[in-house]
């Protein structure tokens, strides 16, 4: 398994980064296992857990 962490100052920007990354994974035979999301006063973050098929 592997992980990728993203941060963003806005939800919209974070969403765009995550969606682009996931699209690339699906094209290259990787499967998303889980996405962890967190927010605080400074912004938003997400960690994607994925594995190669």
Secondary structure by P-SEA (a helix, b strand, c coil): cbbbbbbcccaaaaaaaaaaaaaaaaaacccccbbbbbbcccbbbbbbbbbcc
